[in-house]
Structures are given as structure tokens and as C-alpha cells.
Amino acid sequence: MLISDDIKLDYSDVLIRPKRSTLKSRKEVDLIRTTKFVNSKQVYSGVPIMAANMDGVGTFEMADKLSKLNIFTCLVKTYKTNELVDFFDSSDLELMTYRKQNVAMSIGTSDSDLKKFKEVYELTDGNLKYLCVDVANGYTEMFSNFIYQLRLNHSKLVIIAGNVVTGDMTQELILNGADIVKCGIGPGSVCTTRIQTGVGYPQLSAVIECADAAHGLGGHIIADGGCTNSGDVAKAFGGGSDFVMLGGMLAGHDEGGGEVITKIYETNELTKTDDNFFEPVHEEKKFVQFYGMSSETANDKHFGGLKDYRASEGKEVSIPYKGTVANTVQSILGGIRSSCTYIGASKIKDLPKCTTFVRVNNTHNIVYGDV
């Protein structure tokens, strides 16, 4: 048994210290980042934010809306072969270009997943550029070997692999063929892995350590999970992450699908009736179901229930219905632009070298509740 006494940090433990800036306006900040990947040698250019491969987030509809905003989407794993082929082999040339540059197919490591990928890859004639190989535990030897074999057989495929939280495993995955390593175990809003297993790593420290390890090899990382607002996204970029993956922040929108549920609440206010009596005021609120992909809900929906050797590592919640995702994206990007102007970063890629983190006890005033 070992104990690490080093202080490890989450996004809620720090603020970014402002610095003198020559930027006159948020409009001057360039959020487009161009990246060449170390193993596939492919080039990506876009806003380096990713929609997570979760139900209610990583949908075809979400991908099409976000790709036109130059934002990336990792599709859910549960789409069928024919659905994926239709999506990645569209006759609409403009739409096909957006999808090829900004959307990844997602799989696990089962034989059926690998078979599905091979079928989609062959039937789409090279239109599938990105593959996200997503498992809860990226520390197994089997996972590293899977990535190695995948790279051996697909030299030009951009491979996203995860999840891990330490530098050593980040390096191993890159050396075995991954271009981008997905970093985060347990920080997500509907993830209960840390409760069920006791395993995890504070997310900002994971980002800082994994980014340092990846960049030494020419690789890249995704900060996956733990962001609750645009300030957290800026902190992830400031910590060295090349991409930031969002789940809960992009859930609850029209493009994610799911039933919109209306609930009636009694407020603390009273209204006077025509006959001079007072009655409570009621208001409607709309919600959408959102759940972790290792939850009992997800297992019931996609896999016929939890296997007898597994426990649920996710929860189901009702989140406020948010309308179209474009409004949320504008808010997120506006927050990042503002963060950049506070520290003199004219490009999103400059955030790490311009960022100094200050440890705090509280990040914001909650006297009237969180935003």
C-alpha cells in the first residue's frame, strides 16, 4: 500500500489569475485550432470541444448541428451498422465534409464492436476518419493491445482511446498507436464510479499530468468530464488539454432527443382571486432524462440489463430542458473568449502558457444559488 501526499486539484479548487492583456475585444480571440496527429498524421481544424458519446448527447442530430459550428462529436456506441453507413456516406457533399471532419464513430473492445467498425469503415470508403475506442477502464493490457492492433491495420485512422488519468498510461496508449487519449475517471455529473469503486483522480491534476506526458511524445489529450460551466472548460484548456469533452453541459437539448417531461411546481407566491381569496401560484418546468452510460438505465436500454457480475456505475437524473444547443454553445464559447481576454491569450492554443492557477476555497458567490 502506498499513499501519495501530493495535492491533487479539481476545477473547483482553482481560479485563473488575470494578467495584463493587449486584446481589445473578445472578437480578437481565435478559437479555431489546427492540430496534426502524431500517429495517423491526419490534420484537424476546428473548435476543440467535443460532445460526449452518451445517450442524449452523442446523437446524429447533435453531430450535424455542432459540426456546422466547427465542434466535434463522438457518437454513441449503440448506433447500428446500417445507420452509421448512411450517416457517413451521405450524398450531400457539404454535409459529408462536415461529418468527416467533425464526427467520430465510437466502439468498445468486443469482437462485435470491432466487426461493426470494420464494416462501417469499408462500406463508407474512407469517409470515416475518426474512431473513439471508449472503455471505462483504460488500464488493462487487453485495451493497449487492442489499440496496437487497430493502428497496425489502419495507419491513417485517427484513434481516440480512453479513459485513463495518469501520465504513464497516457504514454503507453500513444506509443501503441492512439492519437488522442481521453482522460477522466469518475468526474462526470452522472458517473458514480468513484462511489462504487473508490477509484479516480482529481480532474484538473489528471489533465495537467496527462497533457504533459502526451505532449512529450507529440500526442494529444481530451479532458473528459467534470466541467459544469464555461469557466471549467477554460481551466481544462489552461491545464494543457487539447480538447474538452462535455456531457451534462450539452445534455437536455432538442438535438439530443429524449422525451421532454413537464412538471408543475407550487411556488412560494400567492395570487389574489376575483373573490378576494389568495391561492398559490404554480409554474411549469420542463425536464429531459439524462443518465450515465454505465448506469442501470443504460444497461437496461441497450444490453438487456446489468450482468450478474456488474454493478451500476452511473445514475439517472432529470435535467432542465434547454431548447436548441446553439444557444448553449454560444454561452460556452463566449465564456472561453472572455477568459482568454483576461490573460492575454489571443488563440485558444495559447491558454496553457498564459494560465496561472490560484488555489482557492471558493470559486464564486452562491448567496443567490448557482447559475
C-alpha positions in Angstrom: 0.0 0.0 0.0 1.3 3.5 -0.9 0.0 7.0 -0.1 0.7 9.9 -2.4 0.8 13.1 -0.3 1.0 15.5 -3.3 -2.0 17.8 -3.5 -4.3 17.0 -6.4 -6.8 19.5 -7.7 -10.3 19.7 -9.3 -11.6 22.6 -11.4 -13.4 23.8 -8.2 -10.1 24.2 -6.4 -8.7 26.9 -8.5 -9.2 30.2 -10.4 -7.2 31.6 -13.3 -5.2 34.7 -12.3 -5.8 37.7 -14.6 -2.8 39.2 -16.4 -2.1 42.4 -18.4 -3.6 41.9 -21.9 -3.3 43.8 -25.2 -6.6 42.3 -26.5 -9.3 44.9 -27.1 -12.2 42.7 -27.6 -13.4 39.1 -27.3 -13.8 39.2 -31.1 -10.0 39.1 -31.4 -9.7 35.6 -29.8 -9.3 32.8 -32.3 -11.0 29.6 -31.1 -10.1 27.5 -34.1 -7.2 25.2 -33.5 -5.3 23.2 -36.2 -3.7 20.0 -35.0 -1.6 17.3 -36.7 -1.8 13.9 -35.0 1.3 12.0 -34.2 0.4 8.5 -35.4 -2.2 8.9 -38.2 -0.5 12.1 -39.5 -4.0 13.5 -40.1 -4.9 17.1 -39.5 -7.8 18.5 -37.5 -9.0 22.1 -37.6 -11.9 23.3 -35.5 -13.1 24.5 -32.1 -11.6 21.7 -29.9 -14.7 21.0 -27.9 -16.3 17.5 -28.1 -19.8 16.2 -27.4 -19.5 13.0 -25.4 -20.6 9.6 -26.7 -23.6 9.5 -24.3 -27.3 9.0 -24.9 -28.8 12.4 -25.2 -25.6 14.0 -26.4 -23.7 11.9 -29.0 -26.6 11.7 -31.5 -26.6 12.2 -35.3 -28.7 15.3 -34.9 -26.3 16.8 -32.3 -23.3 15.9 -34.6 -24.9 17.7 -37.6 -25.7 20.8 -35.6 -22.3 21.0 -33.9 -20.2 20.1 -37.0 -21.6 23.2 -38.7 -20.3 25.2 -35.7 -16.9 23.5 -36.1 -17.4 21.5 -32.9 -16.7 17.8 -32.7 -19.0 14.9 -31.7 -18.2 11.4 -30.6 -21.3 9.3 -31.5 -22.9 6.9 -29.1 -21.7 3.3 -29.4 -25.2 1.9 -29.9 -25.9 3.0 -33.5 -26.3 0.1 -35.9 -24.0 -0.6 -38.8 -26.6 0.5 -41.4 -27.3 3.7 -39.5 -23.7 4.6 -39.4 -23.1 3.8 -43.0 -26.0 6.0 -44.1 -24.6 8.8 -41.9 -21.0 8.7 -43.0 -21.8 8.1 -46.7 -24.4 10.8 -47.4 -25.0 12.0 -50.9 -24.9 15.6 -49.6 -21.3 16.6 -50.3 -21.3 19.6 -48.0 -22.8 17.7 -45.1 -20.5 14.8 -45.8 -17.5 17.1 -45.5 -18.7 18.4 -42.1 -19.3 14.9 -40.8 -15.9 13.5 -42.0 -14.0 16.4 -40.3 -16.0 16.6 -37.0 -17.6 13.3 -36.1 -16.2 10.1 -34.7 -17.7 6.6 -34.6 -17.5 5.1 -31.1 -16.9 1.5 -30.1 -15.8 -0.7 -27.2 -13.4 -3.6 -27.5 -15.7 -6.6 -28.0 -15.5 -8.7 -31.1 -18.9 -7.4 -32.2 -17.7 -3.8 -31.9 -14.6 -4.5 -33.9 -16.7 -6.2 -36.6 -19.1 -3.3 -36.8 -16.2 -0.8 -37.2 -14.7 -2.8 -40.0 -18.0 -3.0 -41.8 -18.6 0.7 -41.5 -15.1 1.6 -42.4 -15.1 -0.5 -45.6 -18.7 0.5 -46.6 -18.0 4.2 -46.3 -15.0 4.1 -48.5 -12.7 6.1 -46.2 -15.3 8.7 -45.1 -14.8 7.5 -41.5 -11.8 9.5 -40.3 -12.1 9.3 -36.5 -12.7 6.3 -34.2 -13.2 6.6 -30.5 -12.4 3.5 -28.6 -14.1 4.0 -25.3 -13.9 1.8 -22.2 -14.4 2.7 -18.5 -11.0 1.2 -17.5 -8.2 2.0 -19.9 -5.6 0.3 -17.8 -5.9 -3.2 -19.0 -3.3 -4.9 -21.1 -6.1 -6.1 -23.4 -7.0 -2.5 -24.1 -3.4 -1.5 -25.0 -3.2 -4.5 -27.3 -6.5 -3.6 -29.0 -5.2 -0.1 -29.8 -1.9 -1.5 -31.1 -3.7 -3.9 -33.5 -6.1 -1.2 -34.6 -3.2 1.0 -35.5 -1.3 -1.8 -37.2 -4.3 -2.4 -39.6 -5.4 1.3 -40.1 -2.4 3.6 -40.4 -4.4 6.7 -41.4 -7.3 6.3 -38.9 -7.4 9.0 -36.1 -7.7 6.9 -32.9 -9.1 8.3 -29.7 -8.6 6.0 -26.7 -9.5 6.1 -23.1 -10.2 6.5 -20.3 -7.1 7.0 -18.1 -5.9 9.6 -15.6 -2.2 9.1 -15.3 0.8 10.0 -17.4 2.3 6.5 -17.7 -0.8 5.0 -19.3 -1.3 8.1 -21.5 2.2 7.5 -22.9 1.6 3.7 -23.3 -1.6 4.3 -25.4 0.1 6.9 -27.6 3.1 4.5 -28.1 0.7 1.8 -29.0 -1.0 3.9 -31.7 -3.5 6.3 -30.2 -3.5 9.9 -31.5 -5.7 11.3 -28.7 -6.1 9.9 -25.2 -9.3 10.5 -23.3 -8.6 11.5 -19.6 -11.0 11.3 -16.8 -12.3 8.6 -14.4 -15.3 9.4 -12.3 -15.7 13.2 -12.6 -18.8 13.2 -14.7 -22.1 14.5 -13.4 -23.9 11.2 -13.8 -21.0 8.9 -13.1 -20.8 7.0 -9.8 -17.5 5.1 -10.4 -15.8 6.9 -7.5 -18.6 5.9 -5.2 -18.8 2.3 -6.3 -15.1 1.6 -6.7 -13.2 4.2 -4.7 -11.1 4.8 -7.9 -10.5 8.1 -9.5 -8.2 11.2 -9.8 -9.0 14.9 -9.3 -9.7 16.1 -12.9 -7.5 19.2 -13.2 -4.5 17.3 -11.9 -5.2 14.4 -14.3 -5.4 16.9 -17.2 -2.1 18.6 -16.3 -0.2 15.3 -15.8 -1.7 13.5 -18.8 -1.1 16.5 -21.1 2.5 16.8 -20.0 3.0 13.1 -20.7 1.2 13.2 -24.1 2.9 16.3 -25.4 6.3 14.9 -24.7 5.5 12.2 -27.3 3.7 14.6 -29.7 0.3 13.2 -28.7 -2.8 14.9 -27.6 -5.4 14.5 -24.8 -9.1 15.1 -24.1 -10.3 16.4 -20.7 -13.4 14.2 -20.3 -15.8 15.1 -17.6 -16.1 17.4 -14.6 -16.9 20.7 -16.4 -20.0 22.4 -15.0 -19.6 25.8 -16.7 -17.6 27.6 -19.3 -15.1 28.6 -16.7 -14.2 25.0 -16.1 -13.8 24.5 -19.8 -11.3 27.4 -19.8 -9.5 25.8 -16.8 -9.2 22.5 -18.7 -7.6 24.2 -21.7 -5.4 26.2 -19.3 -4.2 22.9 -17.7 -2.9 21.8 -21.1 -5.8 19.8 -22.6 -6.0 19.8 -26.4 -9.7 19.0 -26.4 -12.5 19.2 -23.8 -15.3 16.7 -23.9 -18.8 17.7 -22.5 -21.6 15.5 -21.4 -24.0 17.2 -19.0 -23.4 20.7 -20.3 -24.6 19.5 -23.8 -27.5 17.3 -22.5 -31.1 18.4 -22.3 -31.3 19.9 -25.8 -33.6 19.3 -28.8 -30.7 17.7 -30.7 -30.1 15.1 -28.1 -33.6 13.6 -28.4 -35.3 12.2 -25.4 -38.8 12.9 -24.1 -39.4 16.4 -22.7 -41.2 16.0 -19.4 -43.4 18.8 -18.0 -43.8 19.1 -14.2 -46.0 21.6 -12.2 -44.5 23.2 -9.1 -46.2 25.2 -6.4 -44.2 28.4 -5.8 -43.9 30.4 -2.5 -46.0 33.2 -4.1 -49.8 33.8 -3.8 -52.2 35.4 -6.2 -55.4 37.2 -5.4 -58.5 35.7 -6.9 -61.6 37.5 -8.2 -63.5 36.7 -5.0 -60.7 38.2 -2.8 -59.2 34.9 -1.8 -55.5 34.0 -2.2 -54.2 30.9 -3.9 -50.7 29.6 -4.5 -49.0 30.3 -7.8 -48.0 27.3 -9.9 -45.4 27.2 -12.7 -44.4 24.7 -15.3 -40.9 23.4 -15.7 -39.6 21.1 -18.4 -37.0 18.4 -18.0 -35.2 15.7 -20.0 -33.9 12.4 -18.7 -30.1 12.1 -18.6 -28.1 9.1 -17.4 -24.6 7.7 -17.3 -23.6 5.1 -19.9 -22.7 2.6 -17.1 -26.0 3.2 -15.3 -28.7 0.6 -14.8 -30.9 2.6 -17.1 -28.4 2.5 -20.0 -27.8 -1.3 -19.4 -31.5 -2.0 -19.4 -32.0 0.0 -22.6 -29.0 -1.3 -24.7 -27.8 -4.6 -23.2 -30.8 -6.3 -21.6 -30.0 -5.3 -18.1 -27.0 -5.5 -15.8 -24.9 -8.6 -16.0 -24.8 -10.6 -12.7 -21.1 -9.7 -12.2 -21.6 -6.0 -12.6 -22.9 -3.1 -10.5 -24.3 0.2 -11.8 -21.7 2.9 -12.0 -24.0 5.7 -13.2 -27.2 7.4 -12.2 -30.3 8.8 -13.9 -31.4 12.4 -13.4 -33.9 14.8 -14.8 -32.2 18.0 -16.1 -33.8 21.2 -17.2 -34.8 21.3 -20.9 -32.6 23.8 -22.7 -34.0 24.1 -26.2 -31.6 24.3 -29.1 -27.9 23.6 -28.4 -26.7 26.6 -30.4 -27.6 28.9 -27.5 -25.6 26.9 -25.0 -22.6 26.7 -27.4 -22.7 30.5 -27.8 -22.6 30.8 -24.0 -19.7 28.4 -23.6 -17.6 29.9 -26.4 -18.3 33.4 -25.1 -17.1 32.4 -21.7 -13.9 31.0 -23.2 -13.3 34.1 -25.3 -13.7 36.2 -22.2 -11.3 34.0 -20.2 -8.7 34.5 -23.0 -9.0 38.3 -22.9 -8.4 38.3 -19.1 -5.0 36.6 -19.5 -3.8 37.8 -23.0 -4.3 34.6 -24.9 -5.2 35.6 -28.5 -5.6 31.9 -29.5 -7.1 29.0 -27.6 -3.8 27.1 -28.1 -2.1 29.9 -26.0 -4.2 29.3 -22.9 -1.8 26.9 -21.2 1.2 29.3 -21.5 -0.8 32.2 -20.3 -2.5 30.5 -17.4 -1.5 30.7 -13.8 -3.8 28.9 -11.4 -4.6 30.2 -7.9 -5.8 27.8 -5.3 -9.0 28.9 -3.6 -11.5 27.8 -1.0 -14.4 29.1 -3.0 -14.6 30.0 -6.7 -17.8 32.1 -6.7 -20.5 33.7 -4.6 -23.6 31.4 -4.2 -25.7 33.6 -2.0 -28.5 33.5 -4.6 -27.7 30.0 -5.8 -25.5 28.6 -8.6 -26.0 29.9 -12.1 
